[in-house]
Amino acid sequence: MLANLIGTTYGATVTKLIPLLLAATFAASAATVDARASALAGFHTPAWAAQCVVAENVLGGSSPLYCWTPNDGFTVRMYPGGKVTKSYEKANVGSNDRFFAKRLVGFGQHWAFRIAYVGSVYRCSSKATGLTCWNQAGHGWWLGRYRGYRIF
């Protein structure tokens, strides 16, 4: 039916509307992808004592691993080959990321983030005493269950 309209008086209107409709559809789908693609993977420990997400690097390049303790906002981050940085983030106090960090890594369980052509980029191990994470270069941290940390 659309083919029949092109060339008639409605054809010019339809021909002009098609690119606009396609652009609007693309913009809407791009907005949805961006809103849902702020993290690539994540998890939390029992009772949400710690949470971790691999953040998408929208500028390209490596994606950092962020972990935080919601009780005080203590936040650590690292890149695959880099050293650890730490800070206290007010936004992370009481913050439970129930979308990206919804996977539970229980005591005695392990988690790894892998990229097909690189292999394991980050690894974490959850124990009753706390969470330990490290990168390809061997840098990482131990976050105590509710207090304390060690960076290595």
C-alpha positions in Angstrom: 0.0 0.0 0.0 2.9 2.4 0.8 4.3 1.8 -2.7 0.9 2.8 -4.2 0.9 6.1 -2.3 4.3 7.2 -3.5 3.8 9.4 -6.5 0.3 10.5 -5.5 -0.5 13.6 -3.6 0.0 11.6 -0.3 3.3 10.3 -1.6 5.3 13.4 -0.8 3.9 13.5 2.7 4.6 9.8 3.3 8.0 10.1 1.8 8.9 12.9 4.1 7.5 11.1 7.2 9.4 7.9 6.7 12.8 9.3 7.6 11.3 11.2 10.5 9.7 8.0 11.8 12.9 6.0 11.4 14.9 8.7 13.1 12.4 8.8 16.0 12.4 5.0 16.3 16.3 4.9 16.3 16.5 7.7 18.9 14.0 6.0 21.2 15.8 2.6 20.9 19.2 4.3 21.5 17.9 6.0 24.6 16.7 2.7 25.9 20.1 1.0 25.2 22.0 3.9 26.9 19.8 3.8 30.0 20.3 0.1 30.4 23.9 -0.1 29.4 25.5 1.8 32.3 27.0 -1.4 33.7 28.2 -4.6 32.0 28.0 -7.0 35.0 27.7 -6.9 38.7 26.9 -8.7 41.9 26.3 -8.3 45.7 27.4 -10.2 48.7 25.0 -11.6 51.4 22.9 -8.9 53.1 24.1 -6.5 50.5 27.2 -5.8 52.6 29.2 -5.0 49.4 28.2 -4.5 45.8 30.3 -4.5 42.6 29.7 -3.5 39.0 31.8 -3.4 35.9 31.0 0.0 34.5 30.7 0.5 30.8 33.3 2.9 29.5 31.3 4.9 27.0 34.4 6.5 25.5 35.9 3.2 24.7 38.8 1.5 26.3 38.8 -0.6 29.5 35.9 -0.9 31.8 36.6 -0.3 35.5 35.4 -2.5 38.4 33.7 -0.5 41.2 32.8 -2.0 44.6 31.3 -0.2 47.5 29.9 -0.8 51.0 26.5 0.8 51.3 26.8 1.2 55.1 29.4 4.0 54.8 29.8 4.6 51.0 33.5 3.4 51.0 34.2 2.8 47.2 37.1 1.2 45.5 37.8 1.0 41.8 40.4 -0.4 39.4 41.0 -1.0 35.7 42.3 -4.4 34.3 45.9 -3.5 34.6 45.8 -0.5 37.0 46.2 0.1 40.7 43.3 0.6 43.1 41.8 4.0 44.0 39.6 4.6 46.9 37.1 7.2 48.1 34.0 7.7 50.2 31.0 8.5 48.0 28.0 10.0 49.6 25.8 8.7 46.7 26.8 5.1 47.6 25.6 5.4 51.3 22.5 3.2 51.5 22.7 2.5 47.7 21.6 -0.9 46.6 21.9 -1.4 42.8 19.1 -4.0 42.5 19.4 -4.0 38.7 23.1 -4.5 37.8 24.2 -5.9 41.2 21.3 -8.3 41.6 23.3 -11.5 41.4 24.2 -12.9 44.8 27.8 -14.2 45.3 27.4 -16.1 48.5 30.1 -17.0 51.0 32.6 -19.5 49.4 31.5 -18.5 45.9 33.6 -16.8 43.2 32.9 -14.4 40.4 34.8 -13.5 37.3 34.4 -10.9 34.5 35.8 -12.2 31.2 36.2 -10.7 27.8 36.3 -13.3 25.0 39.5 -12.1 23.4 41.3 -11.2 26.7 40.2 -13.8 29.2 39.5 -13.0 32.9 39.8 -9.3 33.6 38.5 -9.3 37.2 38.0 -12.0 39.8 36.3 -11.8 43.2 35.9 -14.2 46.0 33.3 -13.9 48.8 33.9 -15.2 52.3 32.2 -14.7 55.6 35.1 -12.4 56.6 34.8 -10.2 53.5 35.2 -9.8 49.7 38.5 -10.0 47.8 38.8 -8.8 44.2 41.8 -8.5 41.9 42.7 -7.6 38.4 45.0 -9.1 35.7 48.0 -7.2 37.2 47.4 -8.7 40.6 46.2 -5.4 42.2 43.0 -5.5 44.2 41.4 -5.2 47.6 39.8 -7.0 50.5 36.6 -5.3 51.9 35.7 -6.4 55.4 32.2 -7.6 55.8 31.1 -4.3 57.5 34.4 -2.6 58.3 38.0 -2.6 57.4 39.8 -2.9 54.0 43.2 -3.8 52.6 44.5 -2.7 49.2 47.2 -4.7 47.5 
